[in-house]
Amino acid sequence: MTQQDALYRLITLRRLTALGVLTIALGVWGAQAISGAQPFGSGVNGPLMVFGICSGLLVWHNLIYPSGWIEALALPIATSLSLVAYAAMFASGGGTFLLIALCTAVVFCAGFLAAAGLLSASFGMIPKGEVQRVMQVHLDVSADAFAAWAFETPEATKGARRAGAMNAQGLIPVWLDICAPTEANGFVPTAPAASYHRTPDYYFRIMEDGPRYQIVQTIMPGVDHKGEPLTSMTHFSVTETGPQSCFVTEREVHNLWNFHTYLLAWLQNDSADYYREIRDAIHGCDSPAIRVQSRDTLLAGLARYFVEQGLADPS
């Protein structure tokens, strides 16, 4: 990770990090509020030091694992619970410091796993509904270069997207080659094998097409809570504002998201990251965009460790 990568991740994930830091601050405040015994020492230096260390560890996590949004939310929740539990046990005066520390660690681990599990499960539990989004951005690339890269094209590879040939129904299959640690690769975030033999990740149909505009329908696998197919209709238009600059407008209507997804996209600044990937790809330079990095996470790293040590089966 370069200095540019670190700065980019700090800026892009600022909302996600701020939410975590606020959660930790509430935990420190709660620990102080329920205990008159000053569990972190007298004065304000102790609580501030605990807050600073916990917040610093969260920032470190978001730098190392920028794709680990579940852990980025679960860690501060678990930290706050463990701080409150530590303060409660400290105030009760029961048990040695070692016992209190051990119980605090148990609360942290249990809280982390429970929060991670609930956050992951909630992604599919909340019903999806129709969402309308309008995104507008200025880019330092020509309008024609943006259209050539961002507009959907059959039988073309653009970054992680590999589009196949159009079928008889006018649908074009797309495969996404994403470096994601899973049970299939032993949780190692290696580059996936390029293969057209697996099921496409989604299909698209070009409804209208022009030099600087395109309307595309995307069909994803699965259905929403009403049994309707998961689809989106996206209208791209790009206006040239200079020899090497353009203004892009993206209008999208879809039923792919629920509140959980919408909030997560906002916390991760997903749209800005998407356009940063496009901009850097057109310029032909290495991109700090999070979406092009390995999808490694803290939980995947823990799973990988257990598999490597022979303590668990990857399946």
Order of alpha helices (4+ residues) and beta strands (2+ residues): alpha-alpha-alpha-alpha-alpha-beta-alpha-beta-beta-beta-beta-beta-beta-beta-alpha-alpha-alpha
